[in-house]
Amino acid sequence: KDPNEDTEWNDVLRDFGILPPKEEVKDEIEEMVLQLQKEAEVKPYEKMNLKQLKEAEDEFNEEDMKAVEMYRKQRLEELKSLWKQQRYGELVEIAGEQYVKEVSNAGKDVWVVIHLYRSSIPMCLLINKHLSILATKFPETKFLKSIANSCIENYHDSCLPTLFVYKNGEIKGKLIGIAQCGGMHITAEELEWKLAELGAVKTDLEENPKKDVVDMLTSLLKKASINSN
């Protein structure tokens, strides 16, 4: 007879230990659900930072430790990437004697924007204000400012503000004087566009913020040309 059969006799035999306990038929659906839940469980180390991973090492088995090592490497790479992106992030003042080190030798593939200024010139103060904003927005670009005469002796006020854009020790662009720098009422976005055109920053602006003014001036010049003919 089948020892798993539901009979009173078999129940008696089980009670006396003559027959083994009845095998329970597992619910397949319940098993599948449990398996899915297990697979969906997020291991605690996946949410841990480097310090937490170190502190919890004793709680992990050998299999976990392999994963922990992988996550530790991943966290380190993320930190390196973050450091690389955020190594600047502010407008820094330098003296003339620091120019070669901070600008010409800034590092491979580093974009540098340096503003030569004089604090007695209002537009220079405006440019410094805008550059502070842009330095925060574009931390991968090195933004510097320096009093003009500390870098170039007897630098003429008519050339200020002056913006030089460098990469790998070479000048990639320059904006010299009020007109080239965008005029007395230039906005931070307009300066951002100018620097983006020179390659110094990767702007998310889709078009020149001063486009309407440029279009209007172009139109007026065309009309003036037609009328003069």
TAPEPE-V281062 format. One record per backbone hydrogen bond with DSSP energy under -0.5 kcal/mol. CO is the residue of the C=O (numbers start at 0). NH is the residue of the N-H. If there is no record, write none. Layout:
co/nh
CO/NH
CO/NH
This chain:
co/nh
0/2
1/4
4/6
6/10
7/11
8/12
9/13
10/14
11/15
12/17
12/18
13/16
23/25
25/27
26/30
27/31
28/32
29/33
30/34
31/35
32/36
33/37
34/38
35/39
36/40
37/40
40/42
42/45
43/46
44/47
48/52
49/53
50/54
51/55
53/56
55/58
56/59
60/64
61/65
62/66
63/67
64/68
65/69
66/70
67/71
68/72
69/73
70/74
71/75
72/76
73/77
74/78
75/79
76/80
77/81
78/82
79/83
80/84
81/85
83/86
89/91
91/144
94/97
95/98
97/101
98/102
98/103
99/104
102/105
106/109
106/167
108/110
109/167
110/141
111/113
111/165
112/143
113/115
113/163
114/116
114/145
115/161
116/147
117/120
119/121
120/123
120/124
121/125
122/126
123/127
124/128
125/129
126/130
127/131
128/132
129/133
130/134
131/135
132/136
133/137
135/138
137/140
138/87
140/88
140/142
141/112
141/143
142/91
143/114
144/93
145/116
146/149
146/150
147/150
147/151
151/154
155/158
156/159
158/176
159/177
160/176
161/115
162/174
163/113
163/165
164/171
164/172
165/111
166/169
169/166
169/171
172/164
174/162
175/179
176/180
177/182
178/181
182/185
186/190
187/191
188/192
189/193
190/194
191/195
192/196
193/197
194/199
194/200
195/198
200/202
207/210
209/213
210/214
211/215
212/216
213/217
214/218
215/219
216/220
217/221
218/222
219/223
220/224
221/225
222/226
223/227
224/228
225/228
